[in-house]
Amino acid sequence: MPNLLSRLRGLRPALTRRAFWLWAALITLLRCAVTHFQLAYMWAGGAPLDDELMFRAANAITSGQWLGEYDYLTLSKSMFFAVWLALLNKLHLPYLLGGALLWCAAALLAAFALRPLWRKSPAGQARALTLLLYALLAFLPSSWASYTLRVYRDNIFPALCLLFFAGMAGAALRAVFYTRQQAPIWPWLLAAGVGLACGYLNREDAGLFLLPFAIAATLCMLVVLLHRRRWLCAAAQVIPYAVLAAGVGIFCALNQHWYGVWGLSDFSEGSFADAMGAMTRVATDSDEPLLSVPADAREKLYAKIPQLQCLQYWLEEDPQLQNDFRDPELDDYRAGSFYWAIRRAAQYEGIYADAATADAYWQSVADAINAACDDGTLPARSGRRSATSQPIRAQYVLPAIREAAKSALWALTFQDCPAYYQTLRSIGTTEDVAQWSAYLHCNFNNAAEAGKDTPYYAPLQKLAYRALGVLRCVYAVLLPLAFVWAVVRHLCALPMVLRRRTAGAALPWLLLFGLLAMAALRCGMIAFVEVSSFGIGTSTMYLSTVHPLLLLYTYGCLICYRNKGVITE
């Protein structure tokens, strides 16, 4: 019996290269099969700022009109997702399947990216460890959660971010552990650049989230590469930033050609951001944290700024605009709604007849308010700023910290990750559903249960959803436990890293710390927006980039430091 137990302990899963790819293909097929049971969600007439905006722009791209006719929404958001929808339409690839395939590609790249962390293992065991990480990422509950069923940009944003993190991690680890002949780093840098550019063009806040990691990883690699006199590899560090610049340049050039505006957005940058920043300068008697330009501040603006007087009726009296944007509990516009309300009011006044007219108008508003604040005509509570977000104030610090901690636990335990919309049913006419379905090549959950208004799902679908629910529970139990143990091992390895003082010991530790720091940064970013602008509650959709980072960190720590040591060169 002792000999048998000894042999069992010595067993390790090992895979041949062929078996690895067969299993990887099977995992991919199973993951894509999940989307076969899922139904997309739409709300025609109810999401003009989000889903409908992206769908409208995608149709315009397909018809060769870039983002379509100019109005107050056309350049209000980063529009890569519309390009993605148009690409899927061109390829006749179903929307949900396209998102699943993109996620699987990013997950597989991430699994290979971390492979140098277990490079000392025998080849067969290393393949098994890589395959296991791919399987864990492929079936991550947040990747098939109900928010992914919306026709919205967060369907692909986590995959684009994972592609970026995988590219930078893969390049960094190969720069340390391999020579240029053994493993070139430029393909990884190119992958990172594609993820960085597409992510940056997909969400306005992506730069604040992705660029810190990019810069830190680049500096670490430069230190190692220059010390080893690998000049070409050091020069290749420009690749991600070159791809980002090319992507931004293409979008800006298209916007310049079609609308006469060189920029990605006329919302989060330029004259409108100047105007919003100026409006938030005006002193107010309100202490409600969710209000950026409260009613008393608006009254002061109407009285002193002639350019804004034409918007007063729409913002204060128009029933439709009040219904769409005003918070009935606060009896005012939340910060996350006011900038949309004032843009629509400007649309009603013809200010968005073209981009040049809108740009000139908002610049005149910004200049007038800033001048009035500077000379004391309007009471000011801050200096000049240009931003659509709320200024950081002391009153937000503690609520943001609490919300960030809640967000981290929310992501770690996979809260709000059902595989389907349990109560929300797609809303739209038969013609709407047919149009969306034909363009996106997928079905929607618009059928209702008999005698109810809840969506109908077939028995086989419900069975699949129950299985995915069980899988979510498994992740929700095991990941927090593994995460705690990973943190312990990570911290315990620090003294050894400091003693060795080698790139092979330090960089993996720093890389894993960077992944955890980016998860914390994202939680903090979303927490600040929640407590200062939205007030909608903790959201899995906005935190969906955190889940894979936590998994990568946990898996990397447990494997890298499984023998109470660190990887050496």
Secondary structure by P-SEA (a helix, b strand, c coil): caaaaaaaaabbbbbcaaaaaaaaaaaaaaaaaaaaabbbbbbcccccccaaaaaaaaaaaaaccccccccccccccccaaaaaaaaaaaacccaaaaaaaaaaaaaaaaaaaaccccccccaaaaaaaaaaaaaaaaacccccccccccccccccaaaaaaaaaaaaaaaaaaacccccccccaaaaaaaaaaaaaaaaacccccccccaaaaaaaaaaaaaaaaaacaaaaaaacaaaaaaaaaaaaaaaaaaaacccccccccccccaaaaaaaaaaacccccccccccccaaaaaaaaacccccccccccccccaaaaaacccccccccccccaaaaaaaaaaaacccccaaaaaaaaaaaaaaaaaaaaacccccccccccccccccccccaaaaaaaaaaaaaaaaaccccccccccccccccaaaaaaaaaaaccccccccccccccccccaaaaaaaaaaaaaaaaaaccaaaaaaaaaaaaaaaaaaaaaaccccccaaaaaaaaaaaaaaaaaaaaaaaaacccccccccccaaaaaaaaaaaaaaaaaaccccccccc
